[in-house]
Amino acid sequence: MTIEIIRCLQDNYAYLVHDAATGDTTLIDAPEAAPILARLAERGWRLARIYITHHHNDHIDAVPEIVAATGAKVWGAKADAHRLPPLDHAFAPGDTLPGGAEVLDAPGHTLGHVAFHYPALKALFSADSLMTHGCGRLFEGTAEQMFATIARFNALPAETRVLSGHDYARANLAFAARYAPDASALAVRQADLPRLAQEALPTTGTTLESERLLNPYLRCHLPEVAAAAGLAGADPLSVFTAIRRQKDNA
Ligand SMILES: [Zn+2]
């Protein structure tokens, strides 16, 4: 099985998961039809289905056009069905979907947000929850919910790749640098990101192992991170809440 990363709109990522043995192909999120349809045509793949992470326009707007062009079936969270495009299949956290995706509850950015974990691919499609070197803004959920979401993800194997919904890596890394990240991991990534930008390569797909060194939201239990947030001695949730608020005001 392989993953194709597709740049959409200004800074969104959509993903194709393709099984070469069966020809089965799934799209994760539908920000923009043209680049997604172009990639399918280029590869000669037939799209079987679309999995939706959450209801924001920049993740669902292209669903009707892609369905019209491909006949793909639409899958989304039952809890959010009222604000998603018409669903052919509704799922709930805990379900396992075709292709081997496990649906993980991921509230915080929105209340109905889900993530898709493919154990066989060692991949977590986290959209706007856990992101490269950061996490999504809290539009609907609480810091406590996002904290629990990220803690749930952090229990996955260290080599799991985090494939998020946006290319915010550069801004997130600049912010993460304030919170005592691992110095050598920071230096490597600071050198790498400009090269990725120059070569128009994706910034998404870092491992949990690397995020544990850089991403402040995975490091709230560390005394040096609490101190950097101005909350020496505070509990991890308080540190998490403070860092997320500091990001909103950054
Ligand atoms: Zn969103």
Residues whose N, C-alpha, C, O or C-beta is under 5 A from the ligand:
A	BS01	ZN	H56 D128
